[in-house]
């Protein structure tokens, strides 16, 4: 059987998202049963890597629709430093593989604190089932690539759907469907955009990804994916923080990608993008501002959604850029000494299978 790639899973994503929206009541029902057991005032999401970034992608929408505060924390920090769980907290530990050692340790701490250990995962039959009180699948299906794509979008969507179910605001389902349509449109547009600027993208030595609001999650995932796959220094900054220090090392060789939320802050994003273009022609803006349609460094689509749902639309660009460039440059393969690193400090349990073939 032919091995699937990141590209295959990116193309699968719109179909998975549509199915999950159609079946959202059944998908979120297990989590809804948990919240009905007590009054909830805050959601505490414990996640790392792409799952952590997906939580940031969903946070703005969840807070807007549910009215609940959402806090995101990494498992390591939660386990060792910040695990004071309040009575009205809904604590959700997230791990797509269900094999992340830090997530398992976080679940143990929750149980030690006499709280309900709930895990959101892509595989309910994984190792977390031996630790968690309840394991809930969030609808990603199978994704046998270490550098997850489908899992990021499906996790963000699951959290969005939970907010809708919790609040009863079903009117937001139509906007989610629109976001999925634009996600599919982005796949084609992003591929063409990458080819248009292929010389620049295929010669990147370092890159900044900048976003704000929900798109801070998009920028986080952008930085992580390019670092993981293209194997170059890759940093994430909030838009305004980027010009408070990090921009001072700019040269014409720097690559900077801006994610515009198409909201009240868009004018500032555009300003910072244009300022960066004065230093480097390797600056790009993912936006839907019609006033920038003549700029070939701006990638826009036929329509837009609210800023809180932009990550569901923009993520394919991040994923395709990472895959296309790393695949063409064969940069995805890790240095042989990483085997020794993992033997000392493993991030996954012994049941983890690396389908990328570089271990």
C-alpha positions as semicolon CSV with decimal commas, in nm:
position;residue;x (nm);y (nm);z (nm)
1;X;0,000;0,000;0,000
2;X;0,131;0,343;-0,095
3;X;0,245;0,552;0,200
4;X;0,038;0,865;0,255
5;X;0,207;1,203;0,297
6;X;0,127;1,533;0,462
7;X;-0,015;1,645;0,125
8;X;-0,263;1,357;0,120
9;X;-0,387;1,445;0,467
10;X;-0,417;1,816;0,382
11;X;-0,641;1,719;0,089
12;X;-0,845;1,487;0,314
13;X;-0,908;1,760;0,571
14;X;-1,207;1,943;0,415
15;X;-1,401;1,618;0,385
16;X;-1,327;1,524;0,745
17;X;-1,429;1,868;0,868
18;X;-1,757;1,858;0,674
19;X;-1,842;1,517;0,815
20;X;-1,765;1,632;1,168
21;X;-1,987;1,938;1,131
22;X;-2,275;1,726;1,002
23;X;-2,234;1,483;1,291
24;X;-2,131;1,739;1,551
25;X;-2,394;1,652;1,811
26;X;-2,277;1,291;1,830
27;X;-1,910;1,395;1,809
28;X;-1,921;1,626;2,112
29;X;-2,179;1,427;2,310
30;X;-1,921;1,251;2,533
31;X;-1,774;1,586;2,637
32;X;-2,119;1,740;2,683
33;X;-2,199;1,461;2,931
34;X;-1,893;1,562;3,132
35;X;-1,987;1,930;3,154
36;X;-2,339;1,849;3,263
37;X;-2,199;1,709;3,588
38;X;-2,097;2,049;3,725
39;X;-2,103;2,423;3,659
40;X;-1,816;2,529;3,430
41;X;-1,656;2,874;3,437
42;X;-1,318;2,802;3,276
43;X;-1,174;2,554;3,028
44;X;-0,813;2,455;3,092
45;X;-0,654;2,298;2,783
46;X;-0,335;2,103;2,854
47;X;-0,155;2,037;2,527
48;X;0,180;2,052;2,351
49;X;0,310;2,074;1,995
50;X;0,051;2,101;1,720
51;X;-0,228;2,020;1,966
52;X;-0,121;2,323;2,171
53;X;-0,130;2,537;1,856
54;X;-0,472;2,404;1,757
55;X;-0,604;2,507;2,099
56;X;-0,482;2,862;2,033
57;X;-0,649;2,850;1,690
58;X;-0,982;2,769;1,858
59;X;-0,953;2,979;2,172
60;X;-1,101;3,305;2,042
61;X;-1,405;3,135;1,890
62;X;-1,469;2,918;2,197
63;X;-1,455;3,219;2,431
64;X;-1,678;3,427;2,203
65;X;-1,947;3,162;2,159
66;X;-1,943;2,982;2,495
67;X;-1,875;3,280;2,721
68;X;-1,622;3,069;2,910
69;X;-1,264;3,167;2,983
70;X;-1,010;2,946;2,802
71;X;-0,658;2,897;2,932
72;X;-0,393;2,698;2,744
73;X;-0,096;2,544;2,921
74;X;0,172;2,294;2,825
75;X;0,173;1,956;3,004
76;X;0,522;2,004;3,146
77;X;0,435;2,337;3,307
78;X;0,103;2,195;3,428
79;X;0,265;1,884;3,578
80;X;0,548;2,055;3,763
81;X;0,444;2,415;3,826
82;X;0,085;2,524;3,758
83;X;-0,173;2,259;3,843
84;X;-0,400;2,441;4,086
85;X;-0,735;2,322;3,950
86;X;-1,038;2,530;4,052
87;X;-1,376;2,381;4,137
88;X;-1,540;2,514;3,821
89;X;-1,257;2,421;3,582
90;X;-1,304;2,182;3,294
91;X;-0,956;2,036;3,244
92;X;-0,889;1,866;2,910
93;X;-0,557;1,699;2,833
94;X;-0,500;1,678;2,458
95;X;-0,276;1,436;2,267
96;X;-0,349;1,328;1,910
97;X;-0,142;1,010;1,929
98;X;-0,245;0,926;2,284
99;X;0,119;0,829;2,335
100;X;0,277;1,155;2,452
101;X;0,457;1,101;2,781
102;X;0,395;1,458;2,899
103;X;0,019;1,424;2,848
104;X;0,017;1,098;3,044
105;X;0,204;1,265;3,331
106;X;-0,046;1,553;3,329
107;X;-0,335;1,306;3,353
108;X;-0,167;1,144;3,654
109;X;-0,141;1,483;3,827
110;X;-0,510;1,550;3,766
111;X;-0,604;1,218;3,925
112;X;-0,368;1,287;4,213
113;X;-0,560;1,610;4,270
114;X;-0,882;1,405;4,295
115;X;-1,021;1,553;3,972
116;X;-1,176;1,396;3,664
117;X;-0,897;1,307;3,416
118;X;-1,040;1,373;3,069
119;X;-0,830;1,319;2,758
120;X;-0,906;1,439;2,404
121;X;-0,724;1,225;2,150
122;X;-0,720;1,094;1,797
123;X;-0,698;0,735;1,919
124;X;-0,903;0,622;2,219
125;X;-0,728;0,282;2,219
126;X;-0,385;0,434;2,283
127;X;-0,186;0,436;2,608
128;X;-0,385;0,722;2,761
129;X;-0,676;0,482;2,814
130;X;-0,479;0,324;3,099
131;X;-0,454;0,654;3,286
132;X;-0,752;0,875;3,198
133;X;-1,096;0,844;3,355
134;X;-1,253;0,915;3,017
135;X;-1,104;0,922;2,667
136;X;-1,280;1,120;2,394
137;X;-1,191;1,108;2,025
138;X;-1,217;1,442;1,847
139;X;-1,275;1,314;1,495
140;X;-0,939;1,322;1,319
141;X;-0,948;0,962;1,199
142;X;-0,621;0,803;1,091
143;X;-0,314;1,019;1,031
144;X;0,006;0,817;1,000
145;X;0,249;1,106;0,960
146;X;0,441;1,250;1,254
147;X;0,404;1,607;1,127
148;X;0,029;1,633;1,176
149;X;-0,197;1,841;0,952
150;X;-0,549;1,696;0,958
151;X;-0,522;1,668;1,335
152;X;-0,466;2,040;1,387
153;X;-0,773;2,147;1,193
154;X;-0,998;1,871;1,329
155;X;-0,901;1,948;1,690
156;X;-0,967;2,320;1,644
157;X;-1,300;2,236;1,483
158;X;-1,394;1,997;1,766
159;X;-1,340;2,270;2,024
160;X;-1,543;2,512;1,809
161;X;-1,826;2,258;1,782
162;X;-1,821;2,199;2,155
163;X;-1,863;2,574;2,212
164;X;-2,166;2,572;1,982
165;X;-2,320;2,270;2,154
166;X;-2,250;2,414;2,500
167;X;-2,406;2,751;2,414
168;X;-2,683;2,621;2,188
169;X;-2,585;2,879;1,925
170;X;-2,635;2,658;1,621
171;X;-2,637;2,958;1,389
172;X;-2,256;2,948;1,393
173;X;-2,258;2,615;1,210
174;X;-2,309;2,791;0,876
175;X;-1,999;3,002;0,928
176;X;-1,801;2,689;1,010
177;X;-1,921;2,535;0,682
178;X;-1,806;2,848;0,500
179;X;-1,465;2,821;0,665
180;X;-1,433;2,463;0,544
181;X;-1,521;2,571;0,188
182;X;-1,246;2,832;0,203
183;X;-1,005;2,578;0,353
184;X;-1,053;2,374;0,037
185;X;-1,009;2,681;-0,183
186;X;-0,690;2,765;0,005
187;X;-0,533;2,432;-0,095
188;X;-0,532;2,530;-0,462
189;X;-0,451;2,897;-0,407
190;X;-0,167;2,821;-0,167
191;X;-0,009;2,570;-0,405
192;X;-0,004;2,830;-0,682
193;X;0,127;3,100;-0,447
194;X;0,413;2,878;-0,332
195;X;0,508;2,805;-0,693
196;X;0,495;3,177;-0,779
197;X;0,752;3,248;-0,507
198;X;0,928;2,914;-0,526
199;X;1,282;3,052;-0,553
200;X;1,239;3,249;-0,232
201;X;1,055;2,978;-0,039
202;X;1,298;2,705;-0,145
203;X;1,598;2,909;-0,032
204;X;1,479;3,012;0,314
205;X;1,742;3,008;0,588
206;X;1,523;3,150;0,866
207;X;1,163;3,261;0,889
208;X;0,932;3,461;1,116
209;X;0,558;3,388;1,137
210;X;0,341;3,667;1,281
211;X;-0,022;3,670;1,387
212;X;-0,260;3,797;1,652
213;X;-0,586;3,680;1,807
214;X;-0,689;3,343;1,667
215;X;-0,413;3,378;1,408
216;X;-0,153;3,367;1,681
217;X;-0,237;2,998;1,676
218;X;-0,187;2,993;1,298
219;X;0,151;3,161;1,338
220;X;0,251;2,918;1,614
221;X;0,172;2,623;1,388
222;X;0,350;2,791;1,096
223;X;0,667;2,831;1,300
224;X;0,650;2,477;1,436
225;X;0,580;2,309;1,101
226;X;0,860;2,482;0,913
227;X;1,105;2,413;1,194
228;X;1,000;2,047;1,206
229;X;1,012;1,982;0,832
230;X;1,232;2,234;0,651
231;X;1,471;2,231;0,948
232;X;1,548;2,603;0,960
233;X;1,527;2,848;1,253
234;X;1,157;2,936;1,266
235;X;1,005;3,180;1,516
236;X;0,654;3,298;1,601
237;X;0,565;3,650;1,716
238;X;0,253;3,846;1,792
239;X;0,229;4,123;1,530
240;X;0,325;4,418;1,749
241;X;0,586;4,223;1,947
242;X;0,763;4,148;1,620
243;X;0,844;4,518;1,580
244;X;0,962;4,552;1,939
245;X;1,297;4,383;1,894
246;X;1,286;4,086;1,656
247;X;1,258;4,315;1,352
248;X;1,592;4,479;1,434
249;X;1,783;4,187;1,287
250;X;1,596;4,208;0,955
251;X;1,799;4,195;0,634
252;X;1,687;4,139;0,273
253;X;1,745;3,766;0,332
254;X;1,481;3,732;0,606
255;X;1,145;3,565;0,537
256;X;0,841;3,698;0,725
257;X;0,485;3,566;0,692
258;X;0,193;3,769;0,829
259;X;-0,154;3,629;0,898
260;X;-0,431;3,892;0,881
261;X;-0,752;3,837;1,077
262;X;-0,951;4,069;0,848
263;X;-1,081;4,262;1,149
264;X;-1,030;4,593;1,330
265;X;-0,656;4,521;1,363
266;X;-0,602;4,460;0,990
267;X;-0,474;4,810;0,922
268;X;-0,186;4,755;1,164
269;X;-0,103;4,416;1,016
270;X;-0,090;4,579;0,672
271;X;0,134;4,859;0,802
272;X;0,382;4,618;0,955
273;X;0,381;4,401;0,641
274;X;0,451;4,703;0,417
275;X;0,725;4,823;0,652
276;X;0,889;4,481;0,634
277;X;0,877;4,490;0,253
278;X;1,099;4,799;0,268
279;X;1,373;4,575;0,408
280;X;1,299;4,237;0,253
281;X;1,114;4,125;-0,059
282;X;1,063;3,796;0,124
283;X;0,762;3,924;0,320
284;X;0,417;3,775;0,257
285;X;0,065;3,850;0,378
286;X;-0,219;3,600;0,403
287;X;-0,526;3,823;0,390
288;X;-0,855;3,900;0,219
289;X;-0,816;4,275;0,192
290;X;-0,940;4,366;-0,160
291;X;-0,723;4,676;-0,153
292;X;-0,414;4,455;-0,172
293;X;-0,530;4,245;-0,467
294;X;-0,260;4,388;-0,696
295;X;0,022;4,282;-0,462
296;X;0,154;3,941;-0,567
297;X;0,299;3,890;-0,217
298;X;-0,055;3,885;-0,078
299;X;-0,252;3,559;-0,083
300;X;-0,628;3,612;-0,065
301;X;-0,938;3,405;-0,133
302;X;-1,284;3,466;-0,280
303;X;-1,444;3,535;0,057
304;X;-1,363;3,566;0,425
305;X;-1,489;3,455;0,764
306;X;-1,477;3,613;1,107
307;X;-1,128;3,654;1,252
308;X;-1,201;3,382;1,510
309;X;-1,229;3,122;1,230
310;X;-0,942;3,238;1,009
311;X;-0,711;2,956;1,127
312;X;-0,941;2,695;0,974
313;X;-0,898;2,879;0,643
314;X;-0,527;2,963;0,662
315;X;-0,379;2,638;0,799
316;X;-0,347;2,468;0,456
317;X;-0,101;2,737;0,348
318;X;0,121;2,662;0,647
319;X;0,101;2,289;0,591
320;X;0,155;2,296;0,215
321;X;0,452;2,533;0,238
322;X;0,615;2,304;0,493
323;X;0,547;1,989;0,294
324;X;0,632;2,112;-0,057
325;X;0,963;2,273;0,037
326;X;1,080;1,999;0,274
327;X;0,983;1,730;0,024
328;X;1,163;1,899;-0,265
329;X;1,474;1,969;-0,056
330;X;1,464;1,632;0,125
331;X;1,515;1,831;0,442
332;X;1,262;1,640;0,648
333;X;1,515;1,371;0,739
334;X;1,667;1,416;1,082
335;X;2,033;1,410;1,178
336;X;2,143;1,057;1,280
337;X;2,240;1,178;1,628
338;X;1,874;1,252;1,703
339;X;1,838;0,878;1,768
340;X;2,068;0,918;2,067
341;X;1,871;1,224;2,180
342;X;1,543;1,032;2,177
343;X;1,698;0,737;2,357
344;X;1,776;0,968;2,650
345;X;1,471;1,199;2,647
346;X;1,177;1,040;2,467
347;X;0,858;1,237;2,398
348;X;0,646;0,930;2,320
349;X;0,582;0,599;2,491
350;X;0,746;0,276;2,374
351;X;0,429;0,194;2,174
352;X;0,485;0,487;1,940
353;X;0,549;0,388;1,578
354;X;0,733;0,640;1,360
355;X;0,574;0,616;1,016
356;X;0,804;0,885;0,875
357;X;1,086;0,633;0,844
358;X;1,370;0,849;0,977
359;X;1,407;0,687;1,319
